[in-house]
């Protein structure tokens, strides 16, 4: 089953800000692509429980997301980057 990955309104600008301030923008882009692929295919099997949501780390990028299995939707709530 494939999930649709969307970004919540509070996280819309975060990927661009992280990419622009990163010392290695390509690594951020690669990590973002990997996050997208993982969440499209198996959002409940990757990451860990984070309160009522989930937390996934790929390289230095982290995302907090929620999953709606009934709708096959994943909503990214927040991005973070560890330099």
C-alpha positions in Angstrom: 0.0 0.0 0.0 1.3 3.4 -0.9 0.8 6.5 1.3 0.5 10.1 0.2 2.9 12.3 2.0 1.9 15.9 2.6 3.5 18.7 4.7 1.5 20.4 7.4 1.1 24.2 7.2 3.6 24.9 10.0 6.3 22.9 8.3 5.9 24.2 4.7 9.0 26.5 4.7 11.3 24.3 6.9 12.8 22.1 4.1 13.9 25.2 2.1 15.4 26.9 5.1 17.3 23.8 6.1 18.6 23.3 2.6 19.7 27.0 2.2 21.6 27.0 5.5 23.2 23.5 5.2 26.9 23.2 4.6 26.1 20.3 2.2 22.8 21.0 0.5 23.0 17.9 -1.6 23.1 15.7 1.5 19.9 17.5 2.8 18.2 16.9 -0.6 19.2 13.2 -0.6 18.0 12.7 3.0 14.7 14.5 2.1 14.2 12.2 -0.9 14.9 9.1 1.3 12.4 10.3 3.9 9.8 10.8 1.2 10.3 7.3 -0.1 10.3 5.6 3.3 7.1 7.4 4.4 5.3 6.6 1.1 6.0 2.9 1.5 6.1 2.0 5.2 5.4 5.0 7.6 4.4 2.8 10.5 7.5 0.5 10.2 10.1 3.3 10.2 10.8 5.9 12.8 9.8 5.6 16.4 6.9 6.6 18.5 7.1 10.3 19.5 4.1 11.2 21.7 1.0 10.8 19.5 3.2 11.0 16.4 6.3 9.4 15.0 9.9 10.6 14.6 12.2 9.5 11.8 15.9 10.3 11.4 17.7 10.0 8.0 21.3 11.1 8.0 21.1 14.5 9.8 17.5 15.2 8.8 14.7 14.4 11.2 10.9 14.6 10.7 8.0 14.4 13.0 5.0 13.0 11.3 1.5 11.6 11.8 0.0 8.7 9.9 -3.7 8.1 9.0 -3.8 4.5 7.9 -7.5 4.7 6.9 -6.8 7.5 4.5 -3.3 6.3 3.4 -2.0 9.7 4.4 1.2 10.8 6.1 1.5 14.4 7.3 4.9 15.8 8.1 4.5 18.1 11.0 8.0 19.4 11.6 11.5 19.1 10.1 14.8 19.4 12.0 18.4 19.2 11.0 21.4 18.3 13.1 24.6 20.0 11.8 
